[in-house]
Amino acid sequence: MDWQSGMNEAIKYIEDNLDKSIDYEVTARFICCSVGEFQRIFSILTGVSLSEYIRRRRLTLAACDMQNSNEKVIDIAFKYGYDSHASFTRAFRKLHNTSPSLARKEGVILRTYPRISFNFVVQGTKEIDYRIEEKDSITFIGINRKMSTKNKEHFHSIWLFWREFEETRMYDILKKYSDEELVYAV
C-alpha cells in the first residue's frame, strides 16, 4: 500500500469510529510507522494535530445529530466520547459559538469540519536545463520571521507561514515589486 492509500485508509478508520474509541496504533499501522511518527506526519500534512482533527470531526457530527434527531444532549455527548454534559457543552461552544441546545433551533449557524482526504502530487520528476548567469545585485524586501529548528518544528512553521502569507494583501504587493513576479523564501 502506498502512502496516499495508507493515509486515506487511516482517515476511513477514524471516520468509521468517531462514535467509538479510536486506537492510534491502528491508524499508524496503515502507513507502517509508530504512533508518534503518524501524529507528526498527519500534523505536517494537514496543519492540525490528529487529536484536534478527531475532536472537530466529532463535534461536527454532534452538531448534525443535534439538528437531525431528538436525542438528549448528554446522550450525544457520551456518543462522541465526552464524559460530562459540561465538557461537551464547553467544547461544542468553542467550535460552534453556540450551545448544543441552541443548535437545534432553525437558522442557527454552525461550523462544519469536513472529512480530510489525501491526494499527493509529485512534481520535479523531469529534468530541467539550466545555465548560470551573472546578474546585477538583487534587493530583497519582505517579512522577517524567526523559526525554531527544535524538533524540526520549522518545517511546519514555514509551511503555515507561506499558507497565511499567500492569503494576505502583502503577498500581492510584494509580487508587484518583482520583475519576474517571483516571491522568494530566504
BALOBA-1460 file (C-alpha; in Angstrom, 3 decimals):
// residues 186
<rec num="1" residu="m" x="0.000" y="0.000" z="0.000"/>
<rec num="2" residu="d" x="1.377" y="3.446" z="-0.882"/>
<rec num="3" residu="w" x="1.409" y="6.456" z="1.460"/>
<rec num="4" residu="q" x="-1.618" y="8.114" z="-0.071"/>
<rec num="5" residu="s" x="-3.730" y="4.975" z="0.185"/>
<rec num="6" residu="g" x="-2.447" y="4.346" z="3.706"/>
<rec num="7" residu="m" x="-3.330" y="7.850" z="4.882"/>
<rec num="8" residu="n" x="-6.774" y="7.623" z="3.294"/>
<rec num="9" residu="e" x="-7.355" y="4.216" z="4.928"/>
<rec num="10" residu="a" x="-6.345" y="5.718" z="8.281"/>
<rec num="11" residu="i" x="-8.880" y="8.519" z="7.755"/>
<rec num="12" residu="k" x="-11.536" y="5.933" z="6.824"/>
<rec num="13" residu="y" x="-10.808" y="4.061" z="10.069"/>
<rec num="14" residu="i" x="-11.059" y="7.311" z="12.053"/>
<rec num="15" residu="e" x="-14.303" y="8.342" z="10.346"/>
<rec num="16" residu="d" x="-15.829" y="4.888" z="10.907"/>
<rec num="17" residu="n" x="-15.007" y="5.118" z="14.615"/>
<rec num="18" residu="l" x="-15.772" y="8.726" z="15.547"/>
<rec num="19" residu="d" x="-18.557" y="7.472" z="17.812"/>
<rec num="20" residu="k" x="-16.252" y="4.870" z="19.372"/>
<rec num="21" residu="s" x="-12.783" y="4.748" z="20.860"/>
<rec num="22" residu="i" x="-10.078" y="5.358" z="18.242"/>
<rec num="23" residu="d" x="-6.889" y="3.325" z="18.586"/>
<rec num="24" residu="y" x="-3.954" y="5.433" z="17.374"/>
<rec num="25" residu="e" x="-1.897" y="2.241" z="16.953"/>
<rec num="26" residu="v" x="-4.324" y="1.127" z="14.249"/>
<rec num="27" residu="t" x="-4.053" y="4.440" z="12.392"/>
<rec num="28" residu="a" x="-0.247" y="4.260" z="12.450"/>
<rec num="29" residu="r" x="-0.229" y="0.716" z="11.053"/>
<rec num="30" residu="f" x="-1.849" y="1.927" z="7.828"/>
<rec num="31" residu="i" x="1.408" y="3.653" z="6.874"/>
<rec num="32" residu="c" x="3.743" y="1.308" z="8.786"/>
<rec num="33" residu="c" x="5.057" y="3.737" z="11.370"/>
<rec num="34" residu="s" x="4.886" y="4.458" z="15.077"/>
<rec num="35" residu="v" x="2.051" y="6.433" z="16.646"/>
<rec num="36" residu="g" x="4.342" y="9.407" z="17.243"/>
<rec num="37" residu="e" x="5.526" y="9.400" z="13.633"/>
<rec num="38" residu="f" x="1.952" y="9.135" z="12.375"/>
<rec num="39" residu="q" x="0.878" y="12.077" z="14.522"/>
<rec num="40" residu="r" x="3.780" y="14.208" z="13.242"/>
<rec num="41" residu="i" x="3.140" y="13.258" z="9.604"/>
<rec num="42" residu="f" x="-0.577" y="13.964" z="9.983"/>
<rec num="43" residu="s" x="0.107" y="17.340" z="11.567"/>
<rec num="44" residu="i" x="2.623" y="18.341" z="8.887"/>
<rec num="45" residu="l" x="0.308" y="17.329" z="6.039"/>
<rec num="46" residu="t" x="-2.877" y="18.870" z="7.439"/>
<rec num="47" residu="g" x="-1.744" y="21.727" z="9.640"/>
<rec num="48" residu="v" x="-3.777" y="20.354" z="12.549"/>
<rec num="49" residu="s" x="-2.980" y="17.701" z="15.153"/>
<rec num="50" residu="l" x="-4.612" y="14.282" z="14.888"/>
<rec num="51" residu="s" x="-6.439" y="14.727" z="18.200"/>
<rec num="52" residu="e" x="-7.733" y="18.163" z="17.129"/>
<rec num="53" residu="y" x="-8.956" y="16.726" z="13.802"/>
<rec num="54" residu="i" x="-10.827" y="13.977" z="15.653"/>
<rec num="55" residu="r" x="-12.280" y="16.492" z="18.146"/>
<rec num="56" residu="r" x="-13.506" y="18.780" z="15.358"/>
<rec num="57" residu="r" x="-14.987" y="15.909" z="13.350"/>
<rec num="58" residu="r" x="-16.800" y="14.564" z="16.405"/>
<rec num="59" residu="l" x="-18.227" y="17.991" z="17.189"/>
<rec num="60" residu="t" x="-19.271" y="18.410" z="13.550"/>
<rec num="61" residu="l" x="-21.166" y="15.106" z="13.681"/>
<rec num="62" residu="a" x="-22.575" y="16.008" z="17.094"/>
<rec num="63" residu="a" x="-23.983" y="19.215" z="15.592"/>
<rec num="64" residu="c" x="-25.607" y="17.162" z="12.813"/>
<rec num="65" residu="d" x="-27.108" y="14.846" z="15.422"/>
<rec num="66" residu="m" x="-28.379" y="17.829" z="17.398"/>
<rec num="67" residu="q" x="-30.178" y="19.196" z="14.342"/>
<rec num="68" residu="n" x="-31.432" y="15.919" z="12.902"/>
<rec num="69" residu="s" x="-32.522" y="13.916" z="15.929"/>
<rec num="70" residu="n" x="-34.326" y="14.215" z="19.229"/>
<rec num="71" residu="e" x="-31.505" y="12.571" z="21.177"/>
<rec num="72" residu="k" x="-30.705" y="14.130" z="24.538"/>
<rec num="73" residu="v" x="-27.635" y="16.357" z="24.654"/>
<rec num="74" residu="i" x="-25.991" y="14.081" z="27.228"/>
<rec num="75" residu="d" x="-26.535" y="11.023" z="25.008"/>
<rec num="76" residu="i" x="-24.879" y="12.785" z="22.074"/>
<rec num="77" residu="a" x="-22.054" y="13.877" z="24.389"/>
<rec num="78" residu="f" x="-21.443" y="10.280" z="25.509"/>
<rec num="79" residu="k" x="-21.739" y="9.025" z="21.917"/>
<rec num="80" residu="y" x="-18.807" y="11.217" z="20.851"/>
<rec num="81" residu="g" x="-16.585" y="10.455" z="23.828"/>
<rec num="82" residu="y" x="-17.368" y="13.238" z="26.285"/>
<rec num="83" residu="d" x="-17.599" y="12.295" z="29.962"/>
<rec num="84" residu="s" x="-19.994" y="15.028" z="31.017"/>
<rec num="85" residu="h" x="-22.595" y="17.464" z="29.759"/>
<rec num="86" residu="a" x="-20.361" y="20.358" z="30.884"/>
<rec num="87" residu="s" x="-17.237" y="19.251" z="28.985"/>
<rec num="88" residu="f" x="-19.287" y="18.577" z="25.849"/>
<rec num="89" residu="t" x="-21.055" y="21.944" z="26.065"/>
<rec num="90" residu="r" x="-17.729" y="23.745" z="26.577"/>
<rec num="91" residu="a" x="-16.130" y="22.043" z="23.538"/>
<rec num="92" residu="f" x="-19.275" y="22.474" z="21.423"/>
<rec num="93" residu="r" x="-19.496" y="26.180" z="22.243"/>
<rec num="94" residu="k" x="-15.786" y="26.664" z="21.466"/>
<rec num="95" residu="l" x="-16.176" y="25.222" z="17.951"/>
<rec num="96" residu="h" x="-19.700" y="26.321" z="17.031"/>
<rec num="97" residu="n" x="-20.033" y="29.550" z="19.079"/>
<rec num="98" residu="t" x="-23.362" y="28.371" z="20.457"/>
<rec num="99" residu="s" x="-24.639" y="25.866" z="22.984"/>
<rec num="100" residu="p" x="-25.775" y="22.375" z="21.951"/>
<rec num="101" residu="s" x="-29.396" y="23.103" z="22.896"/>
<rec num="102" residu="l" x="-29.468" y="26.302" z="20.798"/>
<rec num="103" residu="a" x="-28.002" y="24.357" z="17.863"/>
<rec num="104" residu="r" x="-31.405" y="22.721" z="17.450"/>
<rec num="105" residu="k" x="-33.075" y="25.999" z="16.578"/>
<rec num="106" residu="e" x="-33.745" y="26.814" z="12.954"/>
<rec num="107" residu="g" x="-31.384" y="29.308" z="11.350"/>
<rec num="108" residu="v" x="-28.515" y="28.787" z="13.801"/>
<rec num="109" residu="i" x="-25.136" y="28.994" z="12.067"/>
<rec num="110" residu="l" x="-22.835" y="26.101" z="12.890"/>
<rec num="111" residu="r" x="-19.346" y="25.254" z="11.724"/>
<rec num="112" residu="t" x="-18.514" y="22.107" z="9.863"/>
<rec num="113" residu="y" x="-15.131" y="20.498" z="9.682"/>
<rec num="114" residu="p" x="-15.162" y="18.262" z="6.601"/>
<rec num="115" residu="r" x="-13.523" y="14.886" z="6.270"/>
<rec num="116" residu="i" x="-9.910" y="15.075" z="5.102"/>
<rec num="117" residu="s" x="-8.690" y="13.101" z="2.120"/>
<rec num="118" residu="f" x="-5.153" y="12.890" z="0.817"/>
<rec num="119" residu="n" x="-4.133" y="13.355" z="-2.779"/>
<rec num="120" residu="f" x="-0.368" y="13.674" z="-3.168"/>
<rec num="121" residu="v" x="1.074" y="15.212" z="-6.299"/>
<rec num="122" residu="v" x="4.716" y="14.532" z="-7.034"/>
<rec num="123" residu="q" x="6.474" y="17.171" z="-9.088"/>
<rec num="124" residu="g" x="10.029" y="17.589" z="-10.219"/>
<rec num="125" residu="t" x="10.480" y="14.236" z="-11.895"/>
<rec num="126" residu="k" x="11.523" y="15.779" z="-15.220"/>
<rec num="127" residu="e" x="14.986" y="17.040" z="-15.993"/>
<rec num="128" residu="i" x="15.468" y="20.777" z="-16.244"/>
<rec num="129" residu="d" x="18.074" y="22.573" z="-18.352"/>
<rec num="130" residu="y" x="19.759" y="25.476" z="-16.598"/>
<rec num="131" residu="r" x="22.594" y="27.958" z="-17.006"/>
<rec num="132" residu="i" x="24.490" y="30.170" z="-14.631"/>
<rec num="133" residu="e" x="24.435" y="33.900" z="-15.346"/>
<rec num="134" residu="e" x="25.982" y="36.811" z="-13.554"/>
<rec num="135" residu="k" x="23.312" y="39.372" z="-12.684"/>
<rec num="136" residu="d" x="23.259" y="42.763" z="-11.038"/>
<rec num="137" residu="s" x="22.658" y="42.809" z="-7.308"/>
<rec num="138" residu="i" x="19.184" y="41.937" z="-6.089"/>
<rec num="139" residu="t" x="17.321" y="43.779" z="-3.357"/>
<rec num="140" residu="f" x="15.011" y="41.714" z="-1.212"/>
<rec num="141" residu="i" x="12.038" y="43.186" z="0.611"/>
<rec num="142" residu="g" x="9.728" y="41.163" z="2.736"/>
<rec num="143" residu="i" x="8.745" y="39.902" z="6.118"/>
<rec num="144" residu="n" x="11.228" y="38.688" z="8.695"/>
<rec num="145" residu="r" x="10.102" y="35.689" z="10.717"/>
<rec num="146" residu="k" x="12.241" y="33.716" z="13.190"/>
<rec num="147" residu="m" x="11.642" y="29.974" z="13.173"/>
<rec num="148" residu="s" x="12.805" y="27.362" z="15.644"/>
<rec num="149" residu="t" x="14.691" y="24.366" z="14.287"/>
<rec num="150" residu="k" x="13.983" y="22.475" z="17.500"/>
<rec num="151" residu="n" x="12.388" y="19.090" z="16.794"/>
<rec num="152" residu="k" x="12.110" y="20.069" z="13.126"/>
<rec num="153" residu="e" x="9.209" y="22.400" z="14.026"/>
<rec num="154" residu="h" x="10.372" y="24.855" z="11.382"/>
<rec num="155" residu="f" x="9.127" y="22.669" z="8.523"/>
<rec num="156" residu="h" x="5.571" y="23.031" z="9.769"/>
<rec num="157" residu="s" x="6.063" y="26.689" z="10.767"/>
<rec num="158" residu="i" x="7.402" y="27.634" z="7.330"/>
<rec num="159" residu="w" x="4.539" y="25.846" z="5.598"/>
<rec num="160" residu="l" x="1.973" y="27.602" z="7.804"/>
<rec num="161" residu="f" x="3.659" y="30.979" z="7.288"/>
<rec num="162" residu="w" x="3.590" y="30.625" z="3.486"/>
<rec num="163" residu="r" x="-0.009" y="29.495" z="3.560"/>
<rec num="164" residu="e" x="-1.046" y="32.506" z="5.653"/>
<rec num="165" residu="f" x="1.212" y="34.918" z="3.755"/>
<rec num="166" residu="e" x="-0.163" y="33.979" z="0.332"/>
<rec num="167" residu="e" x="-3.652" y="34.911" z="1.510"/>
<rec num="168" residu="t" x="-2.627" y="38.416" z="2.606"/>
<rec num="169" residu="r" x="-2.639" y="41.615" z="0.627"/>
<rec num="170" residu="m" x="1.103" y="41.961" z="1.328"/>
<rec num="171" residu="y" x="1.801" y="38.963" z="-0.911"/>
<rec num="172" residu="d" x="0.227" y="40.689" z="-3.926"/>
<rec num="173" residu="i" x="2.011" y="43.950" z="-3.131"/>
<rec num="174" residu="l" x="5.422" y="42.274" z="-2.903"/>
<rec num="175" residu="k" x="4.855" y="40.410" z="-6.174"/>
<rec num="176" residu="k" x="4.395" y="43.774" z="-7.941"/>
<rec num="177" residu="y" x="7.928" y="44.796" z="-6.954"/>
<rec num="178" residu="s" x="9.401" y="41.715" z="-8.598"/>
<rec num="179" residu="d" x="10.462" y="41.887" z="-12.252"/>
<rec num="180" residu="e" x="9.588" y="38.245" z="-12.727"/>
<rec num="181" residu="e" x="6.651" y="38.183" z="-10.310"/>
<rec num="182" residu="l" x="8.530" y="35.700" z="-8.151"/>
<rec num="183" residu="v" x="8.470" y="35.564" z="-4.376"/>
<rec num="184" residu="y" x="11.419" y="34.012" z="-2.559"/>
<rec num="185" residu="a" x="11.840" y="32.409" z="0.816"/>
<rec num="186" residu="v" x="15.301" y="33.158" z="2.150"/>
